[in-house]
Each structure stands twice: as C-alpha cells, then as structure tokens.
Amino acid sequence: MQAFLEYVIKGLVSKPDAVTITPVERQGTTVYEVRVDGADMGKVIGRQGMTINAIRSLVLAGSAKRGLRCAVEVVEDR
C-alpha cells in the first residue's frame, strides 16, 4: 500500500522529492502519515478535501482486499 500511495501522491505534487510517507501502527491499523511541501498541501487535499478523500477510499478498498486495515493522514509540519 505504501508504494501505491507514494506513486499517487508524487504524481500530484510539484516537488515529489519532498514527499515522505511513514507507516505507523495504531490499534491494529496501519496509518500512513503523509508529509509534503507546504506549497503542495492544497494539491493533495483538494477542494473541500475531495482529493484526499478519494485517496483514502482507494487505500481503504485496496487494504481490505488484502485483509489489512489502513488509513491515511496528511501531517502538516510546522
């Protein structure tokens, strides 16, 4: 799932080298923490969260097909 997520996110942003995806285990669920450059944050989230919600749906469906539980969070670094 991480490779798929990297492929999709890096295709959206203008600075793909700044993309980092960190898997974190929380209560039996793998949460992928996505960090992107501040200028690309809007591209990943999309209008009214449409883009990130679509990405989350794809990850959820793909992980369920494999018998896993996965989620996606966009983390803003300050």
WOKA-V69035 format. One record per backbone hydrogen bond with DSSP energy under -0.5 kcal/mol. NH is the residue of the N-H (numbers start at 0). CO is the residue of the C=O. If there is no record, write none. Layout:
NH:CO ; NH:CO
This chain:
4:0 ; 5:1 ; 6:2 ; 7:3 ; 8:4 ; 9:5 ; 10:6 ; 11:7 ; 11:8 ; 12:8 ; 17:14 ; 18:15 ; 19:34 ; 21:32 ; 22:20 ; 23:30 ; 25:23 ; 25:28 ; 28:25 ; 29:68 ; 30:23 ; 30:28 ; 31:29 ; 31:70 ; 32:21 ; 32:30 ; 33:31 ; 33:72 ; 34:19 ; 34:32 ; 39:36 ; 40:36 ; 40:37 ; 43:39 ; 44:40 ; 45:41 ; 48:45 ; 49:46 ; 50:44 ; 51:44 ; 52:48 ; 53:49 ; 54:50 ; 55:51 ; 56:52 ; 57:53 ; 58:54 ; 59:55 ; 60:56 ; 61:57 ; 62:58 ; 63:59 ; 64:60 ; 65:61 ; 66:63 ; 67:62 ; 70:29 ; 72:31 ; 74:33 ; 74:72 ; 76:74
